[in-house]
């Protein structure tokens, strides 16, 4: 509820999903290009911010769009009121997590209703509509062939775009991911290295989302423990990269006396601000580093940060 629609979020998801492979997957699943999807989503959101209902199917006056595109959009993001009611009953919770039950309006933010004998669409919560065609389009395409690799690569490229846009204001030196060898083993460097005279950021980009079960777990859960373990793995992966880099294996970067700051950038916000969650991640990181015989002083020498993409952009 606190994650209000912002222009930065709109641009971020448009740029990530508008790359060729992901755009092709969206076309196959939704029947719309990324540009058409976002244009229709913005048009509907703007309409419902000012008006209660939209007489369906209406007409299309936006350049580049037509009636078939509008119908394709509604097909994926709208449901009859009877379906919304049925889903609300099926997803309600009767325990301490009741307030976090899955809202069917997040799945179908547009609702088919009859008003004075006419077929209309309403959007009871326009914010849900905005999230559905931006970050929420993930759930339409996540299981498509080739999606996972393309999604990760696109996010990594987007972070590079953010960094390069920043260079015009701050004199950073930026090094993209490269391949290197340790003996006969081929490895990849961190996704991005950002350097200036004060230090180096080792940036690792992750699209892994905090699962719904983890978000609502007020008393702990297997899902939350599993997600904490995955985040600890991301942190340890970056420390292993630092060790290789300091050993001189990186082809594009040379060791120095400057401090290195590992940064795990997540596309979605993991809401890691609870002292309990922070301490549990720290504990798992230390356990995993110790199992690899890594001196834990590396945590003090090169302290890590976990940042959402929005925070990283700032």
C-alpha positions in Angstrom: 0.0 0.0 0.0 2.9 2.4 0.7 4.5 1.6 -2.7 2.7 4.4 -4.6 3.0 4.7 -8.5 6.0 6.7 -9.5 7.3 7.7 -12.9 10.6 6.1 -12.1 8.9 2.7 -11.6 7.1 3.1 -14.9 10.2 3.9 -16.8 12.2 1.1 -15.1 9.8 -1.6 -16.0 9.2 -0.3 -19.5 12.9 -0.3 -20.2 13.4 -3.8 -18.8 10.4 -5.4 -20.6 10.9 -3.5 -23.8 14.1 -5.4 -24.8 13.7 -7.7 -27.8 13.4 -11.2 -26.2 11.1 -10.1 -23.4 9.0 -8.0 -25.8 8.5 -11.0 -28.0 7.4 -13.1 -25.0 4.9 -10.5 -24.0 3.5 -10.4 -27.5 3.1 -14.1 -27.4 1.3 -14.2 -24.0 -0.7 -11.0 -23.9 -1.1 -10.2 -27.6 0.4 -6.8 -27.2 3.9 -5.3 -27.5 5.5 -3.8 -24.4 4.8 -0.3 -25.8 1.2 -1.1 -26.5 0.7 -2.7 -23.1 2.2 0.3 -21.2 0.3 2.8 -23.3 -3.0 1.1 -22.7 -2.2 0.7 -19.0 -1.4 4.4 -18.6 -4.5 5.4 -20.5 -6.8 3.3 -18.3 -5.0 4.4 -15.1 -5.4 8.0 -16.1 -9.0 7.5 -16.9 -9.9 5.8 -13.6 -8.0 8.4 -11.6 -10.6 10.9 -12.8 -13.7 8.9 -13.6 -15.5 6.0 -11.8 -16.4 3.9 -14.8 -15.5 3.2 -18.5 -18.2 2.2 -20.9 -16.9 -0.9 -22.5 -15.8 -1.6 -25.2 -15.8 2.2 -25.9 -13.6 3.6 -28.6 -9.8 4.1 -29.0 -8.5 7.5 -29.9 -4.8 7.1 -28.7 -2.4 7.1 -31.7 -0.9 3.6 -32.4 -3.7 1.7 -30.6 -6.8 0.1 -32.0 -9.9 -1.7 -30.6 -8.4 -5.2 -30.9 -5.5 -4.1 -28.6 -7.9 -2.6 -26.1 -9.9 -5.9 -26.0 -6.7 -7.9 -25.6 -5.7 -5.7 -22.6 -9.1 -6.1 -20.9 -9.0 -9.9 -21.5 -6.0 -10.3 -19.3 -6.6 -7.7 -16.6 -10.4 -7.7 -16.1 -12.9 -10.2 -14.5 -16.6 -10.1 -13.8 -17.7 -8.9 -10.3 -18.9 -12.5 -9.5 -15.4 -13.9 -10.2 -13.8 -11.2 -7.9 -16.3 -12.1 -5.1 -15.5 -15.8 -5.5 -11.8 -15.3 -5.4 -12.1 -13.0 -2.3 -13.8 -15.9 -0.4 -11.2 -18.4 -1.6 -8.2 -16.3 -0.6 -9.4 -14.8 2.8 -7.3 -15.7 5.9 -8.6 -16.3 9.4 -5.3 -15.9 11.4 -2.8 -13.2 12.3 -2.1 -12.6 8.6 -5.7 -11.8 7.7 -4.8 -8.2 6.6 -2.3 -9.6 4.1 -4.6 -12.0 2.2 -4.2 -12.0 -1.5 -6.5 -9.3 -2.9 -8.1 -10.5 -6.2 -8.1 -6.9 -7.4 -4.3 -7.3 -7.7 -4.9 -10.1 -10.2 -7.8 -8.4 -12.0 -7.7 -4.7 -11.2 -10.5 -4.1 -13.8 -14.0 -5.3 -13.0 -16.9 -5.9 -15.5 -20.1 -4.5 -14.0 -23.5 -3.3 -15.2 -24.4 0.3 -14.6 -27.9 1.5 -15.7 -28.2 -1.4 -18.1 -24.8 -0.7 -19.8 -21.6 -2.8 -19.8 -18.9 -0.9 -17.9 -15.4 -1.4 -16.4 -14.5 0.0 -13.1 -11.1 0.0 -11.3 -11.9 0.1 -7.6 -8.2 0.6 -6.7 -6.3 2.3 -9.7 -3.0 1.7 -7.9 -3.5 -2.0 -8.4 -4.0 -1.5 -12.1 -0.7 0.5 -12.3 1.3 -2.3 -10.6 -0.4 -5.0 -12.6 0.9 -3.8 -16.0 4.3 -2.8 -14.7 5.9 -5.1 -12.2 2.9 -7.5 -12.3 3.3 -8.4 -15.9 6.0 -10.7 -14.6 3.4 -13.2 -13.6 2.1 -13.4 -17.2 5.4 -14.5 -18.6 7.7 -15.9 -15.9 7.3 -19.5 -17.0 7.9 -18.8 -20.7 10.8 -20.5 -22.4 13.9 -18.3 -22.3 12.4 -15.8 -19.9 14.6 -16.3 -16.9 17.9 -15.6 -18.6 16.5 -12.7 -20.7 15.0 -11.1 -17.6 18.2 -11.3 -15.6 20.2 -9.9 -18.5 17.8 -7.1 -19.2 17.8 -6.0 -15.5 21.6 -6.1 -15.6 21.7 -4.0 -18.7 19.2 -1.5 -17.2 21.5 -1.1 -14.1 24.3 -0.3 -16.5 22.1 2.3 -18.2 21.5 3.9 -14.8 25.2 3.9 -14.0 26.2 5.4 -17.3 23.5 8.1 -17.0 25.1 9.0 -13.6 28.6 9.3 -15.1 27.6 12.6 -16.7 27.1 14.1 -13.2 29.7 12.2 -11.2 33.1 11.1 -12.6 32.8 7.4 -12.0 34.7 4.7 -13.9 32.4 1.8 -14.9 33.5 -1.8 -15.7 30.9 -4.2 -17.2 30.9 -8.0 -16.6 33.7 -10.0 -18.1 34.7 -13.6 -18.3 37.9 -14.8 -16.7 39.6 -18.1 -15.8 40.9 -19.6 -12.6 43.0 -22.4 -13.9 40.7 -24.2 -16.4 37.5 -22.9 -14.7 35.7 -20.2 -16.6 33.9 -17.7 -14.4 32.1 -14.3 -14.7 33.0 -11.2 -12.8 30.4 -9.2 -10.8 27.8 -7.6 -13.0 29.2 -4.1 -12.6 32.2 -2.4 -10.9 31.9 1.3 -10.2 35.2 3.1 -9.2 36.5 6.5 -8.1 39.3 7.6 -5.9 37.5 6.7 -2.7 36.6 3.1 -3.4 34.9 0.5 -5.6 31.4 -0.8 -5.7 31.0 -4.4 -6.7 27.4 -4.5 -8.0 25.5 -7.8 -8.4 22.0 -7.5 -9.9 19.3 -10.0 -8.8 15.7 -10.3 -10.1 14.7 -12.8 -7.4 11.5 -11.7 -5.6 10.5 -12.0 -2.0 7.7 -14.6 -2.1 4.2 -13.8 -1.0 4.4 -16.3 1.9 7.6 -14.5 3.1 6.0 -11.1 2.9 3.1 -12.0 5.1 5.0 -14.2 7.6 4.6 -12.3 10.9 5.7 -15.3 13.0 8.3 -16.9 10.7 7.9 -19.5 8.0 9.7 -22.0 5.9 9.3 -19.7 2.9 10.9 -16.7 4.7 13.8 -18.9 5.9 14.4 -20.1 2.3 14.4 -16.5 1.0 16.8 -15.4 3.7 19.1 -18.3 2.7 18.9 -17.2 -1.0 19.8 -13.6 -0.1 22.7 -14.9 2.0 23.9 -16.8 -1.1 23.8 -13.7 -3.2 26.0 -11.9 -0.6 28.5 -14.7 -0.4 28.6 -15.0 -4.2 29.7 -11.3 -4.3 32.4 -11.9 -1.6 33.8 -14.8 -3.6 34.0 -12.4 -6.5 35.9 -9.9 -4.4 38.4 -12.6 -3.4 39.1 -13.5 -7.0 39.4 -9.9 -8.0 41.9 -9.1 -5.2 43.8 -12.2 -6.3 44.3 -10.5 -9.7 42.0 -12.7 -11.8 39.8 -9.9 -13.1 40.8 -8.8 -16.6 39.2 -5.3 -16.5 40.1 -4.3 -12.9 43.3 -4.3 -10.8 43.5 -4.6 -7.0 44.5 -1.5 -4.9 44.4 -0.3 -1.3 40.9 1.2 -1.8 37.9 -0.4 0.0 35.5 -2.5 -1.9 31.8 -2.2 -1.1 29.7 -5.2 -2.4 26.1 -4.1 -3.3 23.3 -6.6 -4.0 20.7 -4.7 -6.1 17.2 -6.3 -6.2 14.6 -5.4 -8.8 11.9 -5.7 -6.2 12.1 -4.2 -2.7 12.8 -7.0 -0.2 11.9 -4.7 2.7 15.0 -5.6 4.7 14.7 -3.1 7.5 13.6 -5.3 10.4 16.5 -5.8 12.9 15.5 -9.5 13.1 15.7 -10.0 9.3 19.0 -8.1 9.1 20.6 -10.2 11.9 19.3 -13.5 10.3 20.8 -12.6 7.0 24.1 -11.6 8.7 24.1 -14.9 10.6 23.6 -17.0 7.4 26.3 -15.0 5.5 28.8 -15.7 8.3 27.9 -19.4 8.4 28.3 -19.7 4.7 31.6 -17.8 4.6 33.0 -19.9 7.5 32.0 -23.1 5.6 34.2 -21.9 2.7 37.1 -21.1 5.2 36.8 -17.4 4.4 38.1 -15.0 7.1 35.1 -13.2 8.5 37.2 -10.0 8.7 36.2 -9.5 5.1 32.7 -8.4 6.4 34.3 -5.5 8.3 36.8 -4.6 5.6 34.3 -4.7 2.8 30.8 -4.2 4.3 27.9 -5.2 2.1 24.7 -3.4 1.2 21.4 -4.8 0.0 19.4 -2.2 -2.0 16.2 -2.2 -4.0 16.6 -0.9 -7.6 14.7 2.2 -6.6 17.1 3.0 -3.7 20.1 2.2 -5.9 18.9 4.7 -8.5 18.7 7.4 -5.9 
